[in-house]
Amino acid sequence: MNFFCRILGHTWTPVTDNPKISWNTNDEGLVLTARPAGEVRFYDECLRCRERREVQVKRRVPAPSAK
């Protein structure tokens, strides 16, 4: 932990880990298909000491349709 983080506290900023996408052809070799290497992960990262804490993502619930 950084000296300034101990005195002033952390300065958190949102950060994402976005894995690379691998592009492969289908069985016939004609069409490219995307396969993600992993899930996107969301973090808060301190600007001073680079400490990370994982953030739980709140998913939006779709509004009920009007009848």
Secondary structure as UniProt FT lines:
FT   HELIX           3..8
FT   STRAND          12..17
FT   STRAND          21..25
FT   TURN            27..28
FT   STRAND          32..36
FT   STRAND          41..46
FT   TURN            47..49
FT   STRAND          52..54
//
